[in-house]
Amino acid sequence: MPAVLDAYDIPYTFSDPLVMSLTLHKGMTKRVIRDAGVPTAEFAVVEQAADAGGIRFAPPYFTKPVAEGTGKGISPTSIVRRRKDLPDACRRLIERYHQPVLVERFLPGREFTVAVSGTGPQAQVLGTMEVLLLPAAEQAVYSTTTRKIPRSSCATA
């Protein structure tokens, strides 16, 4: 969509075509940010379930479809605690979503979303939101059934 808007000189407020294309693939996004020096959890992209046996980092793992957004494909089963369970977890996601799986080292802790406007020296943080899981939500994961409640709305970098 941003490429079409650019072609017709129609202003918009979301990311440009390059960023939108890159972020459609979580594995490529992680490679680019890692190579730019931004710390990121260890990861691998699994094309076939059998490839999961070649992952070199230790569990626990976090698995998710490589090209879905906003928690789609994420559930409590996304956390894989034993290496021997990883191929089956990947197989289930590949069969259901017909795409590779991003496998990351699971990082427990709080989750935040940060809105940034601009790039480079002109970048500004517009706001920060913590993702809080309600008692009725799936615990320990931010999935499509998890609701968000803003905790703070103003942050500066």
DSSP file with accessible surface (Angstrom, degrees, kcal/mol):
  #  RESIDUE AA STRUCTURE BP1 BP2  ACC     N-H-->O    O-->H-N    N-H-->O    O-->H-N    TCO  KAPPA ALPHA  PHI   PSI    X-CA   Y-CA   Z-CA
    1    1 A M     >        0   0  150      0, 0.0     4,-2.4     0, 0.0     5,-0.2   0.000 360.0 360.0 360.0 -44.7    0.0    0.0    0.0
    2    2 A P  H  >  +     0   0    8      0, 0.0     4,-2.7     0, 0.0     5,-0.2   0.869 360.0  55.5 -62.2 -30.1    2.7    2.6    0.8
    3    3 A A  H  > S+     0   0   58      2,-0.2     4,-2.4     1,-0.2     5,-0.1   0.914 108.6  47.4 -66.3 -39.8    4.3    2.0   -2.6
    4    4 A V  H  > S+     0   0   80      2,-0.2     4,-1.6     1,-0.2    -1,-0.2   0.933 112.5  49.0 -65.1 -44.9    0.9    2.8   -4.3
    5    5 A L  H  <>S+     0   0   29     -4,-2.4     5,-3.0     1,-0.2    -2,-0.2   0.917 111.6  49.7 -62.5 -41.4    0.5    5.9   -2.2
    6    6 A D  H ><5S+     0   0   74     -4,-2.7     3,-1.7     1,-0.2    -1,-0.2   0.918 106.6  55.9 -60.6 -43.2    4.0    7.1   -3.0
    7    7 A A  H 3<5S+     0   0   75     -4,-2.4    -1,-0.2     1,-0.3    -2,-0.2   0.836 114.6  38.9 -60.4 -31.9    3.4    6.5   -6.7
    8    8 A Y  T 3<5S-     0   0  171     -4,-1.6    -1,-0.3    -3,-0.2    -2,-0.2   0.233 111.8-118.2-103.0  13.1    0.4    8.9   -6.5
    9    9 A D  T < 5 +     0   0  148     -3,-1.7    -3,-0.2     1,-0.2    -2,-0.1   0.862  59.3 155.3  52.5  40.7    2.1   11.4   -4.2
   10   10 A I      < -     0   0   82     -5,-3.0    -1,-0.2    -6,-0.2    -2,-0.1  -0.866  41.5-126.9 -98.4 121.2   -0.6   10.7   -1.5
   11   11 A P        +     0   0  123      0, 0.0     2,-0.3     0, 0.0    -5,-0.0  -0.358  33.7 173.9 -67.6 150.7    0.7   11.5    2.0
   12   12 A Y        -     0   0   57      2,-0.1     4,-0.0    -2,-0.0     0, 0.0  -0.940  33.0-135.2-150.5 168.9    0.4    8.8    4.7
   13   13 A T  S    S+     0   0  145     -2,-0.3     2,-0.1     2,-0.1     3,-0.1   0.400  73.8  79.4-113.7   1.4    1.5    8.3    8.3
   14   14 A F  S    S-     0   0   92      1,-0.2    -2,-0.1   103,-0.0     6,-0.0  -0.373  91.4 -57.2-101.7-173.6    2.9    4.7    8.4
   15   15 A S        -     0   0   57     -2,-0.1    -1,-0.2     1,-0.1    -2,-0.1  -0.145  57.6-103.2 -65.0 157.8    6.2    3.3    7.3
   16   16 A D     >  -     0   0   75     -3,-0.1     4,-2.6     1,-0.1     5,-0.3  -0.149  41.1 -92.2 -75.2 172.6    7.6    3.6    3.8
   17   17 A P  H  > S+     0   0   32      0, 0.0     4,-2.4     0, 0.0     5,-0.2   0.867 123.3  52.3 -57.6 -39.3    7.6    0.7    1.3
   18   18 A L  H  > S+     0   0  135      2,-0.2     4,-2.5     1,-0.2     5,-0.2   0.952 112.8  43.3 -63.4 -48.4   11.0   -0.5    2.2
   19   19 A V  H  > S+     0   0   57      1,-0.2     4,-2.7     2,-0.2    -1,-0.2   0.931 114.2  50.6 -64.4 -43.2   10.3   -0.8    5.9
   20   20 A M  H  X S+     0   0   69     -4,-2.6     4,-0.6     1,-0.2    -1,-0.2   0.918 112.2  47.5 -62.6 -41.3    6.9   -2.3    5.3
   21   21 A S  H >< S+     0   0   80     -4,-2.4     3,-0.8    -5,-0.3     4,-0.2   0.930 113.2  48.2 -64.5 -44.9    8.4   -5.0    3.0
   22   22 A L  H >< S+     0   0   50     -4,-2.5     3,-1.8     1,-0.2     7,-0.4   0.930 108.4  52.9 -62.0 -45.5   11.2   -5.8    5.4
   23   23 A T  H 3< S+     0   0   71     -4,-2.7    -1,-0.2     1,-0.3    -2,-0.2   0.567  88.8  78.5 -76.2  -3.8    8.9   -6.2    8.4
   24   24 A L  T << S+     0   0  120     -3,-0.8     2,-0.5    -4,-0.6    -1,-0.3   0.634  95.9  52.4 -72.3 -12.4    6.7   -8.6    6.6
   25   25 A H  S <> S-     0   0   55     -3,-1.8     4,-2.4    -4,-0.2    -1,-0.2  -0.926  71.1-164.1-127.1 104.3    9.4  -11.2    7.4
   26   26 A K  H  > S+     0   0   51     40,-2.8     4,-2.4    -2,-0.5     5,-0.2   0.850  89.5  54.7 -58.4 -36.1   10.4  -11.3   11.1
   27   27 A G  H  > S+     0   0    0      2,-0.2     4,-2.1     1,-0.2    -1,-0.2   0.935 110.0  44.9 -64.4 -45.5   13.6  -13.3   10.3
   28   28 A M  H  > S+     0   0   82      2,-0.2     4,-2.4     1,-0.2    -2,-0.2   0.906 112.0  53.6 -65.1 -39.7   14.8  -10.7    7.8
   29   29 A T  H  X S+     0   0   31     -4,-2.4     4,-2.6    -7,-0.4     5,-0.3   0.942 109.2  47.9 -59.6 -46.2   13.9   -7.9   10.2
   30   30 A K  H  X S+     0   0   18     -4,-2.4     4,-2.5     1,-0.2     5,-0.2   0.881 110.3  52.6 -64.8 -36.4   15.9   -9.5   13.0
   31   31 A R  H  X S+     0   0   87     -4,-2.1     4,-2.6     2,-0.2    -1,-0.2   0.937 111.1  46.7 -62.5 -45.9   18.9  -10.0   10.6
   32   32 A V  H  X S+     0   0   70     -4,-2.4     4,-1.4     2,-0.2    -2,-0.2   0.940 115.7  43.4 -64.4 -47.2   18.9   -6.3    9.6
   33   33 A I  H  <>S+     0   0   61     -4,-2.6     5,-2.5     2,-0.2    -1,-0.2   0.912 114.8  50.5 -68.8 -37.1   18.6   -4.9   13.2
   34   34 A R  H ><5S+     0   0  111     -4,-2.5     3,-1.8    -5,-0.3    -2,-0.2   0.944 110.6  49.0 -61.6 -46.1   21.2   -7.4   14.5
   35   35 A D  H 3<5S+     0   0  119     -4,-2.6    -1,-0.2     1,-0.3    -2,-0.2   0.749 105.8  58.4 -68.2 -20.8   23.6   -6.4   11.7
   36   36 A A  T 3<5S-     0   0   78     -4,-1.4    -1,-0.3    -5,-0.2    -2,-0.2   0.438 125.6-102.2 -85.6  -0.1   23.0   -2.8   12.5
   37   37 A G  T < 5S+     0   0   62     -3,-1.8    -3,-0.2     1,-0.3    -2,-0.1   0.535  75.3 140.3  94.6   7.9   24.2   -3.4   16.1
   38   38 A V      < -     0   0   74     -5,-2.5    -1,-0.3    -6,-0.2    -2,-0.1  -0.729  57.2-117.0 -85.8 124.0   20.8   -3.6   17.8
   39   39 A P        +     0   0  124      0, 0.0     2,-0.3     0, 0.0    -1,-0.1  -0.366  43.8 168.4 -61.0 136.8   20.8   -6.3   20.5
   40   40 A T        -     0   0   45     -6,-0.1     3,-0.1    -2,-0.0    -3,-0.0  -0.981  39.5 -92.3-146.5 152.9   18.2   -9.1   19.7
   41   41 A A        -     0   0   16     -2,-0.3    65,-0.0     1,-0.1    66,-0.0  -0.311  55.3 -89.8 -61.8 149.4   17.6  -12.5   21.1
   42   42 A E        +     0   0   94     62,-0.1    63,-2.4    64,-0.1     2,-0.3  -0.299  61.0 173.0 -56.3 147.3   19.3  -15.4   19.3
   43   43 A F  E     -A  104   0A  27     61,-0.2     2,-0.3    -3,-0.1    61,-0.2  -0.976  26.0-167.3-155.2 164.6   17.1  -16.7   16.5
   44   44 A A  E     -A  103   0A  27     59,-2.2    59,-3.1    -2,-0.3     2,-0.6  -0.975  23.1-128.8-151.2 151.3   16.8  -19.0   13.5
   45   45 A V  E     -A  102   0A  27     -2,-0.3     2,-0.6    57,-0.2    57,-0.2  -0.927  21.5-155.0-103.6 124.9   14.2  -19.4   10.7
   46   46 A V  E     +A  101   0A   2     55,-3.1    55,-2.5    -2,-0.6     3,-0.1  -0.904  17.7 176.2-105.1 114.4   12.9  -22.9   10.3
   47   47 A E  S    S+     0   0  112     -2,-0.6     2,-0.3     1,-0.3    -1,-0.2   0.821  76.0  20.7 -82.9 -37.9   11.7  -23.7    6.8
   48   48 A Q  S >  S-     0   0  127      1,-0.1     3,-2.0    53,-0.1     4,-0.5  -0.978  82.2-116.9-132.0 146.8   10.9  -27.4    7.6
   49   49 A A  G >  S+     0   0   12     -2,-0.3     3,-1.7     1,-0.3     4,-0.3   0.846 113.7  61.9 -53.3 -36.2   10.4  -29.1   11.0
   50   50 A A  G >  S+     0   0   81      1,-0.3     3,-1.2     2,-0.2    -1,-0.3   0.790  92.2  66.6 -63.0 -25.9   13.4  -31.2   10.5
   51   51 A D  G X  S+     0   0   73     -3,-2.0     3,-1.8     1,-0.2    -1,-0.3   0.710  81.3  78.5 -66.5 -21.0   15.6  -28.1   10.4
   52   52 A A  G X  S+     0   0    2     -3,-1.7     3,-1.5    -4,-0.5    -1,-0.2   0.809  80.8  67.4 -61.0 -27.2   14.7  -27.4   14.0
   53   53 A G  G <  S+     0   0   60     -3,-1.2    -1,-0.3    -4,-0.3    -2,-0.2   0.718  93.1  60.6 -66.2 -17.9   17.3  -30.0   15.0
   54   54 A G  G <  S+     0   0   54     -3,-1.8    -1,-0.3    -4,-0.2     2,-0.3   0.425  71.5 121.7 -90.5   1.8   20.1  -27.8   13.7
   55   55 A I    <   -     0   0   10     -3,-1.5   -11,-0.1    -4,-0.2    -3,-0.0  -0.494  47.0-161.5 -69.3 130.5   19.4  -24.8   16.1
   56   56 A R        +     0   0  238     -2,-0.3     2,-0.2     2,-0.1    -1,-0.1   0.638  59.2  82.8 -93.5 -17.7   22.5  -24.2   18.1
   57   57 A F  S    S-     0   0   15      1,-0.1    -2,-0.0   -14,-0.0     4,-0.0  -0.574  80.4-108.3 -91.4 158.4   21.2  -22.2   21.0
   58   58 A A        -     0   0   45     -2,-0.2    -1,-0.1     1,-0.1    -2,-0.1  -0.397  46.1 -70.7 -83.6 156.9   19.7  -23.7   24.1
   59   59 A P  S    S+     0   0   40      0, 0.0     2,-0.1     0, 0.0    22,-0.1  -0.257  82.9  87.4 -70.1 168.8   16.0  -23.7   25.2
   60   60 A P        -     0   0   44      0, 0.0    46,-2.4     0, 0.0     2,-0.3   0.461  66.3-172.8 -75.7 154.7   13.7  -22.3   26.2
   61   61 A Y  E     -CB  80 105A   0     19,-3.1    19,-2.4    44,-0.3     2,-0.4  -0.760  21.1-145.8-113.1 159.9   12.5  -21.3   22.7
   62   62 A F  E     -CB  79 104A  26     42,-2.9    42,-2.7    -2,-0.3     2,-0.4  -0.997  20.9-164.8-125.4 124.5    9.8  -19.0   21.5
   63   63 A T  E     + B   0 103A   3     15,-2.3    40,-0.2    -2,-0.4    38,-0.0  -0.876  17.3 151.9-114.1 143.2    8.1  -20.0   18.2
   64   64 A K  E     - B   0 102A  39     38,-1.7    38,-3.1    -2,-0.4     9,-0.1  -0.977  50.6 -84.4-161.0 154.2    5.9  -18.0   15.9
   65   65 A P  E >   - B   0 101A   1      0, 0.0     3,-0.7     0, 0.0    36,-0.2  -0.349  38.2-132.3 -59.8 143.5    5.0  -17.8   12.2
   66   66 A V  T 3  S+     0   0    3     34,-2.3   -40,-2.8     1,-0.2   -39,-0.2   0.743  97.4  35.9 -73.9 -21.7    7.5  -15.7   10.4
   67   67 A A  T 3  S+     0   0   47     33,-0.3     2,-0.2   -42,-0.2    -1,-0.2   0.073  92.1  97.4-126.4  26.6    5.0  -13.5    8.5
   68   68 A E    <   -     0   0   45     -3,-0.7     2,-0.3     4,-0.1     3,-0.2  -0.707  53.8-149.1-108.0 165.7    2.0  -12.9   10.8
   69   69 A G    >   +     0   0   43     -2,-0.2     3,-1.9     1,-0.2    -2,-0.1  -0.825  60.1  26.7-130.9 169.5    1.4   -9.9   13.0
   70   70 A T  T 3  S-     0   0  112      1,-0.3    -1,-0.2    -2,-0.3    73,-0.0   0.854 127.7 -50.6  48.6  46.4   -0.2   -8.9   16.2
   71   71 A G  T >  S+     0   0   10      1,-0.2     3,-2.1    -3,-0.2    73,-1.0   0.490  87.7 156.0  81.2   2.2    0.1  -12.2   18.0
   72   72 A K  T <  S+     0   0   99     -3,-1.9    -1,-0.2     1,-0.3    -4,-0.1  -0.448  73.3  16.8 -65.7 128.3   -1.4  -14.4   15.3
   73   73 A G  T 3  S+     0   0   12      1,-0.3     2,-0.4    -2,-0.2    -1,-0.3   0.467 100.6 118.5  88.8   3.2    0.0  -17.9   15.7
   74   74 A I    <   +     0   0   23     -3,-2.1    70,-0.5   -10,-0.1    -1,-0.3  -0.874  28.1 140.1-107.8 134.1    1.1  -17.2   19.2
   75   75 A S  S >  S-     0   0   31     -2,-0.4     3,-2.6    68,-0.1     4,-0.3  -0.901  70.3 -77.2-152.7 178.2   -0.2  -19.2   22.2
   76   76 A P  G >  S+     0   0   63      0, 0.0     3,-1.3     0, 0.0    -2,-0.0   0.819 127.4  65.1 -56.8 -25.2    1.1  -20.7   25.4
   77   77 A T  G 3  S+     0   0   86      1,-0.2   -14,-0.0     3,-0.1    -3,-0.0   0.586  80.8  81.1 -74.5  -5.6    2.5  -23.6   23.2
   78   78 A S  G <  S+     0   0    2     -3,-2.6   -15,-2.3   -16,-0.1     2,-0.7   0.759  77.1  78.8 -67.7 -25.1    4.8  -21.0   21.6
   79   79 A I  E <   -C   62   0A  22     -3,-1.3     2,-0.6    -4,-0.3   -17,-0.2  -0.789  68.0-170.9 -86.7 116.1    7.1  -21.4   24.6
   80   80 A V  E     -C   61   0A   8    -19,-2.4   -19,-3.1    -2,-0.7    26,-0.2  -0.943   9.8-179.1-112.7 115.0    9.0  -24.6   24.0
   81   81 A R        +     0   0  153     -2,-0.6     2,-0.4   -21,-0.2    -1,-0.1   0.681  63.6  55.3 -91.4 -18.8   11.0  -25.7   27.0
   82   82 A R  S >> S-     0   0  135      1,-0.1     3,-1.6   -24,-0.1     4,-0.5  -0.960  71.4-138.2-123.0 135.9   12.7  -28.8   25.7
   83   83 A R  G >4 S+     0   0  105     -2,-0.4     3,-1.5     1,-0.3    -1,-0.1   0.871 104.1  60.2 -53.9 -40.3   14.9  -29.2   22.6
   84   84 A K  G 34 S+     0   0  150      1,-0.3     4,-0.3     2,-0.2    -1,-0.3   0.726 102.3  53.3 -66.3 -19.3   13.2  -32.5   21.7
   85   85 A D  G <> S+     0   0   52     -3,-1.6     4,-1.9     1,-0.2    -1,-0.3   0.576  86.8  85.5 -89.2  -9.6    9.8  -30.7   21.5
   86   86 A L  H <X S+     0   0    1     -3,-1.5     4,-2.6    -4,-0.5     5,-0.3   0.915  82.9  53.4 -64.8 -45.8   10.9  -28.1   19.0
   87   87 A P  H  > S+     0   0   35      0, 0.0     4,-2.7     0, 0.0    -1,-0.2   0.923 111.3  47.2 -57.0 -40.9   10.5  -30.0   15.7
   88   88 A D  H  > S+     0   0   82     -4,-0.3     4,-2.4     2,-0.2    -2,-0.2   0.903 110.9  51.4 -66.6 -40.1    6.8  -30.8   16.6
   89   89 A A  H  X S+     0   0    4     -4,-1.9     4,-1.7     1,-0.2    -1,-0.2   0.926 113.4  45.2 -62.2 -42.5    6.1  -27.2   17.6
   90   90 A C  H  X S+     0   0    0     -4,-2.6     4,-2.8     2,-0.2     5,-0.2   0.917 110.3  54.4 -66.5 -42.6    7.6  -26.0   14.3
   91   91 A R  H  X S+     0   0   97     -4,-2.7     4,-2.8    -5,-0.3     5,-0.3   0.924 106.2  52.0 -58.2 -45.1    5.7  -28.6   12.3
   92   92 A R  H  X S+     0   0  131     -4,-2.4     4,-2.1     1,-0.2    -1,-0.2   0.926 113.3  43.9 -59.5 -44.6    2.3  -27.5   13.8
   93   93 A L  H  X S+     0   0   22     -4,-1.7     4,-2.9     2,-0.2     5,-0.3   0.915 113.3  50.4 -68.9 -41.7    3.0  -23.9   12.9
   94   94 A I  H  X S+     0   0   35     -4,-2.8     4,-2.0     1,-0.2     5,-0.3   0.934 113.4  46.3 -61.6 -44.0    4.2  -24.7    9.4
   95   95 A E  H  < S+     0   0  126     -4,-2.8    -1,-0.2    -5,-0.2    -2,-0.2   0.894 118.1  41.7 -66.9 -38.2    1.2  -26.9    8.7
   96   96 A R  H  < S+     0   0  181     -4,-2.1    -2,-0.2    -5,-0.3    -1,-0.2   0.904 128.5  26.1 -77.7 -40.4   -1.3  -24.4   10.0
   97   97 A Y  H  < S-     0   0   36     -4,-2.9    -3,-0.2     2,-0.2    -2,-0.2   0.499  91.3-134.8-106.5  -5.3    0.2  -21.1    8.6
   98   98 A H  S  < S+     0   0  163     -4,-2.0    -4,-0.1    -5,-0.3    -3,-0.1   0.900  71.8  92.1  53.9  46.7    2.0  -22.5    5.5
   99   99 A Q  S    S-     0   0   30     -5,-0.3    -2,-0.2    -6,-0.3    -1,-0.2  -0.972  83.1 -78.0-158.0 163.3    5.1  -20.4    6.2
  100  100 A P        -     0   0   26      0, 0.0   -34,-2.3     0, 0.0     2,-0.4  -0.122  44.6-122.5 -62.0 168.4    8.5  -20.7    8.0
  101  101 A V  E     -AB  46  65A   0    -55,-2.5   -55,-3.1   -36,-0.2     2,-0.6  -0.931   8.2-138.4-117.6 134.6    8.7  -20.4   11.7
  102  102 A L  E     -AB  45  64A   1    -38,-3.1   -38,-1.7    -2,-0.4     2,-0.5  -0.839  19.8-165.5 -88.6 124.5   10.8  -17.9   13.6
  103  103 A V  E     +AB  44  63A   0    -59,-3.1   -59,-2.2    -2,-0.6     2,-0.3  -0.969  13.2 174.3-112.8 121.1   12.5  -19.6   16.6
  104  104 A E  E     -AB  43  62A  26    -42,-2.7   -42,-2.9    -2,-0.5     2,-0.3  -0.876  42.6 -95.5-120.1 158.9   14.0  -17.3   19.2
  105  105 A R  E     - B   0  61A  73    -63,-2.4     2,-0.3    -2,-0.3   -44,-0.3  -0.580  53.8-112.1 -67.2 128.4   15.5  -17.7   22.6
  106  106 A F        -     0   0   33    -46,-2.4    -1,-0.1    -2,-0.3   -64,-0.1  -0.510  32.1-164.7 -68.5 128.5   12.6  -17.1   25.0
  107  107 A L        -     0   0  115     -2,-0.3    -1,-0.0     2,-0.1     2,-0.0  -0.933   7.6-152.9-115.8 105.6   13.1  -14.0   27.0
  108  108 A P        +     0   0  104      0, 0.0     2,-0.3     0, 0.0     0, 0.0  -0.364  47.2  73.0 -72.8 157.6   10.8  -13.7   30.0
  109  109 A G  S    S-     0   0   73     31,-0.1     2,-0.1    -2,-0.0    -2,-0.1  -0.815  81.0 -24.6 136.4-171.5    9.8  -10.4   31.3
  110  110 A R        -     0   0  169     -2,-0.3     2,-0.4     1,-0.0    22,-0.1  -0.360  52.5-141.2 -74.9 153.9    7.6   -7.3   30.6
  111  111 A E  E     -D  131   0B  89     20,-0.6    20,-3.0    -2,-0.1     2,-0.3  -0.963  19.2-178.5-122.8 135.0    6.6   -6.4   27.1
  112  112 A F  E     -D  130   0B  88     -2,-0.4     2,-0.4    18,-0.3    18,-0.2  -0.937  18.2-151.0-129.5 151.4    6.3   -2.9   25.7
  113  113 A T  E     -D  129   0B  66     16,-3.0    16,-2.8    -2,-0.3     2,-0.5  -0.985  16.7-164.6-118.5 132.6    5.3   -1.3   22.5
  114  114 A V  E     -D  128   0B  74     -2,-0.4     2,-0.5    14,-0.2    14,-0.2  -0.975  10.6-145.6-122.7 126.7    7.0    2.0   21.6
  115  115 A A  E     -D  127   0B  50     12,-2.4    11,-3.1    -2,-0.5    12,-1.1  -0.797  20.6-174.8 -90.6 126.9    5.7    4.4   18.9
  116  116 A V  E     -D  125   0B  88     -2,-0.5     2,-0.4     9,-0.2     9,-0.2  -0.982   8.9-162.4-124.2 134.5    8.5    6.2   17.0
  117  117 A S  E     +D  124   0B  59      7,-2.8     7,-2.5    -2,-0.4     2,-0.1  -0.949  56.5   8.1-115.6 135.9    8.1    8.9   14.4
  118  118 A G  S    S-     0   0   45     -2,-0.4     2,-0.3     5,-0.2     5,-0.2  -0.196  75.4 -99.5  90.3 175.6   10.9    9.9   11.9
  119  119 A T  S >  S-     0   0  111      4,-0.1     3,-1.6    -2,-0.1     4,-0.2  -0.921  70.9  -7.0-134.1 161.5   14.2    8.3   11.2
  120  120 A G  G >  S-     0   0   59     -2,-0.3     3,-2.0     1,-0.3     0, 0.0  -0.181 129.8  -8.7  55.9-140.3   17.8    8.9   12.2
  121  121 A P  G 3  S+     0   0  125      0, 0.0    -1,-0.3     0, 0.0    -3,-0.0   0.732 136.5  59.2 -64.0 -18.8   18.5   12.1   14.1
  122  122 A Q  G <  S+     0   0  137     -3,-1.6    -2,-0.2     2,-0.0    -5,-0.1   0.503  77.8 120.6 -87.3  -3.0   14.9   13.2   13.5
  123  123 A A    <   -     0   0   44     -3,-2.0     2,-0.4    -4,-0.2    -5,-0.2  -0.368  40.9-175.1 -65.5 138.2   13.4   10.2   15.2
  124  124 A Q  E     -D  117   0B 131     -7,-2.5    -7,-2.8    -6,-0.1     2,-0.5  -0.999  27.3-124.3-135.4 138.6   11.2   10.9   18.2
  125  125 A V  E     -D  116   0B  43     -2,-0.4    -9,-0.2    -9,-0.2    30,-0.1  -0.705  24.0-175.2 -79.1 124.3    9.5    8.6   20.7
  126  126 A L  E     -     0   0B 104    -11,-3.1     2,-0.3    -2,-0.5    -1,-0.2   0.754  59.9 -31.4 -91.1 -29.9    5.7    9.4   20.6
  127  127 A G  E     -D  115   0B  13    -12,-1.1   -12,-2.4    27,-0.2     2,-0.4  -0.943  48.4-131.7 179.1 160.9    4.7    7.1   23.4
  128  128 A T  E     -D  114   0B  25     -2,-0.3     2,-0.4   -14,-0.2    24,-0.3  -0.987  17.1-171.0-129.6 138.7    5.2    3.8   25.3
  129  129 A M  E     -D  113   0B  37    -16,-2.8   -16,-3.0    -2,-0.4     2,-0.4  -0.998  13.7-145.0-131.8 129.9    2.7    1.2   26.2
  130  130 A E  E     -D  112   0B  10     -2,-0.4     2,-0.7   -18,-0.2    19,-0.4  -0.788  19.8-129.7 -89.9 137.7    3.2   -1.8   28.4
  131  131 A V  E     -D  111   0B  13    -20,-3.0   -20,-0.6    -2,-0.4     2,-0.5  -0.794  27.8-170.3 -86.9 116.7    1.3   -4.9   27.4
  132  132 A L        -     0   0   52     -2,-0.7     2,-0.5    17,-0.2    17,-0.1  -0.940  16.0-136.7-110.6 130.8   -0.5   -6.2   30.5
  133  133 A L        -     0   0   56     -2,-0.5    15,-0.1    13,-0.1    13,-0.1  -0.763  17.1-139.1 -88.5 125.6   -2.2   -9.6   30.5
  134  134 A L    >   -     0   0   51     -2,-0.5     3,-1.9    13,-0.3    13,-0.0  -0.402  28.9-104.0 -75.6 159.4   -5.6   -9.6   32.1
  135  135 A P  T 3  S+     0   0  127      0, 0.0    -1,-0.1     0, 0.0     4,-0.1   0.842 122.1  51.6 -55.3 -32.0   -6.5  -12.6   34.3
  136  136 A A  T 3  S+     0   0  101      2,-0.1     3,-0.1     3,-0.0     2,-0.1   0.583  94.3  96.0 -82.8  -7.5   -8.7  -14.1   31.5
  137  137 A A  S <  S-     0   0   15     -3,-1.9     2,-0.3     1,-0.1     9,-0.1  -0.350  93.6 -87.4 -80.3 161.3   -6.0  -13.8   28.9
  138  138 A E    >   -     0   0   62      1,-0.1     3,-0.7     3,-0.1     5,-0.2  -0.516  57.6-120.3 -62.3 128.8   -3.6  -16.6   27.9
  139  139 A Q  T 3  S+     0   0  105     -2,-0.3    -1,-0.1     1,-0.2     3,-0.1  -0.493  80.8  10.8 -83.3 145.8   -0.8  -16.2   30.4
  140  140 A A  T 3  S+     0   0   66     -2,-0.2     2,-0.4     1,-0.1    -1,-0.2   0.335 112.2  77.7  77.9  -2.7    2.9  -15.5   29.5
  141  141 A V  S <  S-     0   0    6     -3,-0.7     2,-0.9   -67,-0.1    -1,-0.1  -0.995  71.5-135.0-138.9 145.9    2.3  -14.7   25.9
  142  142 A Y        +     0   0   35     -2,-0.4     2,-0.2   -67,-0.1    -3,-0.1  -0.836  48.6 156.3 -95.0  99.1    0.9  -11.8   23.9
  143  143 A S    >   -     0   0    1     -2,-0.9     3,-1.7    -5,-0.2   -71,-0.2  -0.568  61.1 -85.4-117.7-176.4   -1.4  -13.5   21.5
  144  144 A T  T 3  S+     0   0   92    -73,-1.0   -72,-0.1   -70,-0.5   -73,-0.1   0.679 127.6  53.9 -67.5 -14.8   -4.5  -12.5   19.5
  145  145 A T  T 3  S+     0   0   84    -74,-0.2     2,-0.4     2,-0.1    -1,-0.3   0.424  88.1  98.8 -97.7   2.0   -6.6  -13.3   22.5
  146  146 A T    <   -     0   0   13     -3,-1.7     2,-0.3    -9,-0.1   -13,-0.1  -0.729  65.2-144.7 -90.1 133.7   -4.7  -10.9   24.8
  147  147 A R        -     0   0  176     -2,-0.4     2,-0.4   -15,-0.1   -13,-0.3  -0.733  11.1-132.7 -96.0 151.1   -6.1   -7.5   25.4
  148  148 A K        -     0   0  105     -2,-0.3   -17,-0.1   -17,-0.1   -15,-0.1  -0.809  17.3-173.5-104.7 141.6   -3.9   -4.4   25.8
  149  149 A I        -     0   0   72    -19,-0.4   -17,-0.2    -2,-0.4   -19,-0.2  -0.986  28.4-124.4-129.7 119.4   -4.2   -1.8   28.5
  150  150 A P        +     0   0   91      0, 0.0     3,-0.1     0, 0.0   -21,-0.1  -0.442  27.0 180.0 -65.5 130.6   -2.0    1.3   28.3
  151  151 A R  S    S+     0   0  151      1,-0.4     2,-0.4   -21,-0.2   -22,-0.1   0.801  71.8   6.7 -96.5 -44.7    0.0    1.8   31.4
  152  152 A S        -     0   0   52    -24,-0.3    -1,-0.4     1,-0.1   -22,-0.1  -0.992  55.2-170.6-137.0 147.4    1.9    4.9   30.4
  153  153 A S        +     0   0   99     -2,-0.4     2,-0.4     1,-0.2   -24,-0.1   0.410  67.3  62.7-119.3   2.1    1.4    7.0   27.4
  154  154 A C        +     0   0  110    -27,-0.2     2,-0.3   -26,-0.1    -1,-0.2  -0.973  52.7 150.7-135.9 121.6    4.3    9.4   27.5
  155  155 A A        -     0   0   32     -2,-0.4     2,-0.4   -30,-0.1   -30,-0.0  -0.989  23.6-153.1-144.2 151.0    8.0    8.6   27.3
  156  156 A T              0   0  132     -2,-0.3   -30,-0.1   -32,-0.1   -32,-0.0  -0.941 360.0 360.0-124.4 150.7   11.0   10.3   26.0
  157  157 A A              0   0  126     -2,-0.4   -32,-0.0   -32,-0.1    -2,-0.0  -0.598 360.0 360.0 -94.0 360.0   14.2    8.9   24.7
